[in-house]
Amino acid sequence: MKVILLGNAGAGKSSLARQLIGKQTAGRLSLDEVAFQGGAERRPLDDSVAAARQFIARHSDWIIEGCYADIIEPLLTDCDMLIFLNPGVAICVEHCRRRPWEPEKFNSPEEQDANLANLIAWVTTYSSRDDEYGLQRHRALFNRFNGRKLELTDPRHYATAVAS
Protein backbone atom coordinates (compact mmCIF):
# COMPACT_ATOMS: atom_id res chain seq x y z
CA MET A 1 0.00 0.00 0.00
CA LYS A 2 1.40 3.35 -1.12
CA VAL A 3 -1.47 5.80 -0.70
CA ILE A 4 -1.70 9.58 -0.76
CA LEU A 5 -4.72 11.21 0.88
CA LEU A 6 -5.44 14.74 -0.35
CA GLY A 7 -8.08 17.20 0.85
CA ASN A 8 -9.05 20.24 2.88
CA ALA A 9 -8.31 20.49 6.59
CA GLY A 10 -11.07 18.58 8.37
CA ALA A 11 -11.84 16.39 5.35
CA GLY A 12 -11.04 13.22 7.30
CA LYS A 13 -7.55 12.41 6.00
CA SER A 14 -6.04 11.50 9.36
CA SER A 15 -9.08 9.47 10.40
CA LEU A 16 -9.04 7.49 7.16
CA ALA A 17 -5.27 6.97 7.43
CA ARG A 18 -5.73 5.47 10.92
CA GLN A 19 -8.52 3.19 9.64
CA LEU A 20 -6.37 1.96 6.75
CA ILE A 21 -3.39 1.34 9.01
CA GLY A 22 -5.67 -0.67 11.28
CA LYS A 23 -6.22 -3.06 8.37
CA GLN A 24 -2.65 -3.19 7.07
CA THR A 25 0.53 -2.09 8.78
CA ALA A 26 2.04 0.92 7.06
CA GLY A 27 4.03 4.02 7.89
CA ARG A 28 2.00 7.22 8.15
CA LEU A 29 3.20 10.72 7.38
CA SER A 30 1.15 13.84 7.91
CA LEU A 31 2.63 16.45 5.60
CA ASP A 32 2.27 18.98 8.40
CA GLU A 33 5.36 17.27 9.84
CA VAL A 34 7.53 18.15 6.83
CA ALA A 35 5.90 21.38 5.67
CA PHE A 36 6.85 23.64 8.58
CA GLN A 37 10.03 24.59 10.39
CA GLY A 38 8.93 25.70 13.81
CA GLY A 39 5.88 27.88 14.11
CA ALA A 40 3.91 28.94 11.06
CA GLU A 41 6.82 29.38 8.64
CA ARG A 42 6.84 26.98 5.69
CA ARG A 43 10.05 25.12 4.96
CA PRO A 44 11.48 25.48 1.48
CA LEU A 45 9.49 23.20 -0.84
CA ASP A 46 12.55 21.17 -1.86
CA ASP A 47 13.30 20.42 1.81
CA SER A 48 9.72 19.28 2.42
CA VAL A 49 9.74 17.03 -0.64
CA ALA A 50 13.14 15.59 0.34
CA ALA A 51 11.86 14.81 3.86
CA ALA A 52 8.78 13.08 2.39
CA ARG A 53 10.99 11.07 0.03
CA GLN A 54 13.12 9.98 3.00
CA PHE A 55 9.95 8.75 4.69
CA ILE A 56 9.00 6.82 1.52
CA ALA A 57 12.47 5.24 1.36
CA ARG A 58 12.12 3.97 4.97
CA HIS A 59 8.74 2.26 4.44
CA SER A 60 7.65 -0.44 2.02
CA ASP A 61 4.01 0.43 2.73
CA TRP A 62 2.90 3.94 3.57
CA ILE A 63 0.16 6.52 3.74
CA ILE A 64 0.91 10.18 3.22
CA GLU A 65 -1.82 12.68 4.00
CA GLY A 66 -2.12 16.41 3.65
CA CYS A 67 -3.49 19.46 1.91
CA TYR A 68 -0.18 20.50 0.30
CA ALA A 69 -0.57 20.03 -3.46
CA ASP A 70 2.94 21.42 -3.99
CA ILE A 71 4.50 18.68 -1.84
CA ILE A 72 2.20 15.91 -3.08
CA GLU A 73 2.67 16.54 -6.79
CA PRO A 74 6.31 15.33 -6.99
CA LEU A 75 5.43 12.29 -4.84
CA LEU A 76 2.66 11.01 -7.12
CA THR A 77 5.09 8.87 -9.12
CA ASP A 78 5.72 6.86 -5.94
CA CYS A 79 2.11 6.12 -4.98
CA ASP A 80 -0.23 3.28 -5.93
CA MET A 81 -3.36 5.28 -5.23
CA LEU A 82 -4.44 8.90 -4.82
CA ILE A 83 -7.54 9.48 -2.72
CA PHE A 84 -9.15 12.93 -2.84
CA LEU A 85 -11.37 13.50 0.19
CA ASN A 86 -13.85 16.18 -0.80
CA PRO A 87 -16.84 16.14 1.59
CA GLY A 88 -17.58 19.86 1.29
CA VAL A 89 -16.66 22.78 3.49
CA ALA A 90 -19.55 22.39 5.95
CA ILE A 91 -18.48 18.85 6.87
CA CYS A 92 -14.83 19.93 7.14
CA VAL A 93 -15.83 22.70 9.57
CA GLU A 94 -17.90 20.23 11.60
CA HIS A 95 -14.93 17.84 11.76
CA CYS A 96 -12.64 20.67 12.90
CA ARG A 97 -15.04 21.53 15.71
CA ARG A 98 -15.06 17.87 16.87
CA ARG A 99 -11.34 17.25 16.34
CA PRO A 100 -9.68 15.66 19.37
CA TRP A 101 -6.53 17.22 20.78
CA GLU A 102 -3.57 16.74 18.46
CA PRO A 103 -0.52 16.66 20.75
CA GLU A 104 1.81 16.45 17.76
CA LYS A 105 0.62 19.91 16.68
CA PHE A 106 -0.35 21.68 19.92
CA ASN A 107 1.12 21.80 23.42
CA SER A 108 -2.29 21.58 25.06
CA PRO A 109 -5.99 21.19 24.24
CA GLU A 110 -6.42 24.84 25.25
CA GLU A 111 -3.82 25.95 22.70
CA GLN A 112 -5.60 23.93 20.01
CA ASP A 113 -8.98 25.40 21.00
CA ALA A 114 -7.50 28.92 20.82
CA ASN A 115 -6.58 28.23 17.18
CA LEU A 116 -10.01 26.86 16.20
CA ALA A 117 -11.47 30.14 14.90
CA ASN A 118 -8.42 30.65 12.64
CA LEU A 119 -8.64 27.08 11.39
CA ILE A 120 -12.34 27.38 10.58
CA ALA A 121 -11.80 30.70 8.79
CA TRP A 122 -9.07 29.04 6.71
CA VAL A 123 -11.16 25.92 5.97
CA THR A 124 -14.09 28.01 4.73
CA THR A 125 -11.95 29.61 2.01
CA TYR A 126 -11.14 26.23 0.43
CA SER A 127 -13.34 26.72 -2.64
CA SER A 128 -12.07 30.22 -3.38
CA ARG A 129 -8.32 29.76 -2.81
CA ASP A 130 -6.04 29.28 -5.79
CA ASP A 131 -2.97 28.29 -3.76
CA GLU A 132 -1.58 24.82 -3.04
CA TYR A 133 -4.16 24.35 -0.26
CA GLY A 134 -7.27 25.12 -2.30
CA LEU A 135 -9.87 23.10 -4.15
CA GLN A 136 -8.72 24.37 -7.55
CA ARG A 137 -5.19 22.96 -7.13
CA HIS A 138 -6.45 19.75 -5.51
CA ARG A 139 -8.91 19.17 -8.35
CA ALA A 140 -6.23 19.82 -11.01
CA LEU A 141 -3.79 17.46 -9.29
CA PHE A 142 -6.42 14.76 -9.00
CA ASN A 143 -7.54 15.15 -12.62
CA ARG A 144 -3.94 14.97 -13.96
CA PHE A 145 -3.06 11.84 -11.99
CA ASN A 146 -3.15 8.84 -14.33
CA GLY A 147 -2.92 6.09 -11.70
CA ARG A 148 -5.58 4.52 -9.52
CA LYS A 149 -7.59 7.24 -7.84
CA LEU A 150 -10.79 7.83 -5.91
CA GLU A 151 -12.69 10.97 -5.04
CA LEU A 152 -14.75 10.47 -1.91
CA THR A 153 -17.44 12.89 -0.79
CA ASP A 154 -19.19 11.10 2.10
CA PRO A 155 -17.07 10.40 5.19
CA ARG A 156 -19.47 7.64 6.27
CA HIS A 157 -18.31 5.61 3.27
CA TYR A 158 -14.60 6.45 3.12
CA ALA A 159 -13.24 3.18 4.53
CA THR A 160 -15.62 0.90 2.61
CA ALA A 161 -14.98 2.74 -0.67
CA VAL A 162 -11.21 2.35 -0.28
CA ALA A 163 -11.57 -1.35 0.57
CA SER A 164 -13.47 -2.11 -2.64
NORBELHU-V346852 format. One line per field, one symbol per residue. phi: phi as a letter, one per 20 degrees, with the letter a starting at -180 (. if undefined). psi: psi as a letter, one per 40 degrees, with the letter a starting at -180 (. if undefined). Layout:
phi = ???
psi = ???
This chain:
phi = .cdddcrfgnfoffffgfffffebfbfccefgfdeccmmeeffgggffffffffggfecfcbcdcrdegfefgfegfeeebdddecenfgfffgfffeffgdffdcfbffffffegffffgfgfegfdfdefeeggfffffffffeefbcdddcgfdgfffffe
psi = hghhhhiihededddddddddddhhiihhheddedighaehiiidddddddddddddehdhihhiiegdddddeedeeidhhhhhgeidddddddddehihgdedididdddddeddddddddeeddeieaeeiddddddddddheahiihhehddedddddd.
